[in-house]
C-alpha cells in the first residue's frame, strides 16, 4: 500500500472534491456551475423560459415585449433541437424571461450567467442590472437592491449575436445560413447555466490557486467583495481526505490576500509522488476557505487544487519535472442535438472517460472555451487540456480589443484548473493576417 493509502486507511473521509452538489431540472442533472468556488445556497434557473425573436431590433426595454412567441429550454441555444425551437435561420436579437422564487435572506443575492453569446443585457423586476459582451465567459449581477421578497422575481434577458459578425470571437460557428466546410451551426443567446446564489453581506468573490512545484508551495489569492469590514481574516484548510496538510489564517488587507502556502516536504520522492497530480494519478487537494471577522464566521466556500507543474525542455514536454508524452484528441466540443452545450453533466463526464478509455491522456479543445464542468471532470478523472480562444475572422482594432478582453476573462475563470497545461490565444493564422511574415 502507498504512503498516502496507509495514511487514509482508517480515517473517516470528509467531503471530497468529487462530491459537489447537484440539482435536477426538467429531468436533467446539473452540477455546481462553478466547481472551484462552491457554496450550499444556490438555485438553478435552467429549464423553461419564455422566448421571442426581435428581428427588427426595435425592443430596447423589456416592457416593449408584447408577445412571447416561444418557450425555450435553457441553457440550450435556440438553434438546437433540445431547446424546443431548433431555428437555424439568421436572428440577431432575442429575448428570454422567467419568474423564480428565492427565500428571504439577510445577505446578498447574486445572479450568475455561465455564458451568453454574444452580448447580453439583463433586467430583474423591470430594473436594469448588468450588460456583458463576450460569448464564452461568465458574468454576475448583484440584484439585492431590486429583489422583491414579497413575491416572485422576474428576470428578463436580451441577447444580441450578429450571425455574420466576423469581428466577434466565434470559433467554429458558421456565418453562412447553412454550415459549410469545417464550420458548425451558430449558437445564439444563453448556452450555459443560469443560477442564483445567496451570499453574506461580505463574501469571498473569487480565489486563485497556483502550484509551485519547485518550492513545494501553493500560491493562494482571495478577493473579498460586499460590505467593507475591518479585522477580516481568511482561514484556509488543505487536505486529502482526512489528512490535514495546511491550516493557516491570513489577515485580509484592502479586500484581498496573496500568499504562498508552504507544504511540508520531507525530501522523499515517494511522498512527493503521492501528492502530485497527473492523468495516471489525479490527486486533488481539497480546500476549505472561510472568511472571519471578530470571531464570527461570515462566509465559507469549498474548493480544490493540485500539485503539478508543466514546462518545456528543448523538444520535450515536462510534467512534474519529468518528460511526458502527449497523446491528445482534437476535441470540437459539439453535440448532435445540443450543439455547444452538453446534454447533461453525465455526458461531460462520459466524454472524459471515453477519451481515457481509448488510450489518450489529453484533449485540445478546438476553438471553444469549454463549460467549467468539463474542466472539473478533467481535474477529477485526470485529463490534460489545451484551452484555446475562439477566433475572430476579420482583423480590425475592434476584433483585437474584443478578443483580448474575453481571453483575459477566460484565463481569470480557469487559471486554477490543474488539468489545463497549455493556453492557446489563437489558432494557426485564423483572423491574424500575415502571421508567418510578421514572425
Secondary structure by P-SEA (a helix, b strand, c coil): ccaaaaaaccccccccccccbbbbccccccccccccccccbbbbcccbbbbbbccccccccccccccccccccccccccccccccccccccccbbbbbbbbbccccbbbbbbbcccccccccccccccccccccccbbbbbbccccccccbbbbbbbbbbbcccccccccccccccccccccbbbbbcccccccbbbbbccccccbbbbbbbccccbbbbbbbbbcccccbbbbbbbbbccccccbbbbbbbcccbbbbbbbccccccaaaaaaaccccccbbbbbbbbbbbcccccccccccccccbbbbbcccccccccbbbbbbcccccccccccccccccaaaaaaaaaaaaaacccccccccccccaaaaaaaaaabbbbbccccccccccaaaaaaaaaaaaaaaaacccccccccccccccccccccccccc
